[in-house]
Amino acid sequence: MKPQWSQYINIIKSVVKPALGCTEPISAAYAAAVATSILGTQPEKVTVKVSENLYKNAVGVFVPGTGYKGLHIAAAAGAVAGAPDMGLEVLKDISADDVAAAKQMIDQGQIEVEAIASDVFIYCEVITEAGTDRATVEISGGHTRITEKTLNGESLFKLDTSNADSGTTESVCEGVDISVRGIYEFATEIEPEAILFMNEAAELNCALSQEGMSNDYGLKVGRTMMDQIDQGVLGEDLINRTVMRTSAASDARMGGAVLPAMSNYGSGNQGIAATVPVVEMARFRNVGEEMQARALAMSHLMAIYIKSHYPPLSAFCGNSVTSSASAFAMTYLSGGSFEQCSHAMQNVMSDCSGMVCDGAKSSCAMKVATSSGAAVRSCLMALSGSVANEQGIIAETVEDTIRNVGNMVSTGMPNTDHAIIRIMTA
């Protein structure tokens, strides 16, 4: 195996993980669970301080198993019933009694939440107190990346940050020989046994899709499409079926379903967008599990590579580039060449790069629907020889386009991000 291929697998395994609920509120739930375990007793008060970007992506989304939205219920649930060893699945075993106890803490004013200015996009500090005892947990640079733990002012753990970017989400591709061509060669040439684990993403995210198709969650984007198909208003073609099933998974995830998503780069919706359209194309093309696993590895790693060019939380909707990665993989499943796969990715970024992120919430399912539909359409355009290039931010080559998108987000959108946060916190 080529040395960089082992690095590629490590990258995938480090940021493609099961996550129960939107990762921003779950980060607070995880920190609260860990801080409570350090405290050694049920806290009388929980204080949560998060970066503005984490706050933006947490206040409007349902916390799984609770029926409530936001950071207050996430922190309270983590303190009452969180499993600190479960990472992003910290609330996996929460019960109705736990929810009632968490809600009581909120009603009695025992949970305080504050958005703070921070140079770190993913930052969360949770302080738990009982009597004279006080425990703190700091998360920084990743949704479960604990950088410090204290009890009564004494440090129990402090992460060595002498290499400041080490282990952070945004540094995952740093120092790795990775490119669009390299990812394509890896996914198409590596021995299949090394990447068959990618089919777990299909199992988790398609189960979430089925949950969203079977029950009412959020804006019911997927179920609405299903109803329209049943009435003959829409046809059940490849694009509509892909959009319906992908958005249904997002409906369930953002609506608080107690099922994990296979996340990508800290986002369950982006994990869904990198997975479900690829699975739908695999079914349509009638390919086997091996080729599906190759396509999923291609889609997920490509999404990670593109997103490594800009901050992990921003005013840019990451489904845009994640769906461009899924379009790349769908074109591969359709027999397209490397050039056609690249053209499909160019087409999606030309179509969807203006989509902003105004926080995690039920309407994210509509953005997932938009980008997933663009992915299928862009794949078909590429197979027919149509490609957007040298237009606007879309360059002649896909690598240059990726850099342009990264530059647009990193240098052009911070003011947009601040404006969105001001609107949401007004």
Sequence and secondary structure as in RCSB ss.txt:
>XXXX:A:sequence
MKPQWSQYINIIKSVVKPALGCTEPISAAYAAAVATSILGTQPEKVTVKVSENLYKNAVGVFVPGTGYKGLHIAA
AAGAVAGAPDMGLEVLKDISADDVAAAKQMIDQGQIEVEAIASDVFIYCEVITEAGTDRATVEISGGHTRITEKT
LNGESLFKLDTSNADSGTTESVCEGVDISVRGIYEFATEIEPEAILFMNEAAELNCALSQEGMSNDYGLKVGRTM
MDQIDQGVLGEDLINRTVMRTSAASDARMGGAVLPAMSNYGSGNQGIAATVPVVEMARFRNVGEEMQARALAMSH
LMAIYIKSHYPPLSAFCGNSVTSSASAFAMTYLSGGSFEQCSHAMQNVMSDCSGMVCDGAKSSCAMKVATSSGAA
VRSCLMALSGSVANEQGIIAETVEDTIRNVGNMVSTGMPNTDHAIIRIMTA
>XXXX:A:secstr
  HHHHHHHHHHHHH  EESS HHHHHHHHHHHHHHHHHTS  SEEEEEEEHHHHHTTTTSB TTTS BSHHHHH
HHHHHH  GGGGGGTTTT  HHHHHHHHHHHHTT EEEEEE  SSSSEEEEEEEETTEEEEEEEESSTT EEEEE
ETTEEEEE   SSTTTT GGGTTTT    HHHHHHHHHHS GGGTGGGHHHHHHHHHHHHHHHHS  TT HHHHH
HHHHHTTSS   HHHHHHHHHHHHHHHHHTT SS EE BTTBHHHHHHHHHHHHHHHHHHT  HHHHHHHHHHHH
HHHHHHHTTS SSSSB THHHHHHHHHHHHHHHTT  HHHHHHHHHHHHHHHTT B   SSTTHHHHHHHHHHHH
HHHHHHHHTT    SBTTB SSHHHHHHHHHHHHHHHSHHHHHHHHHHHH 
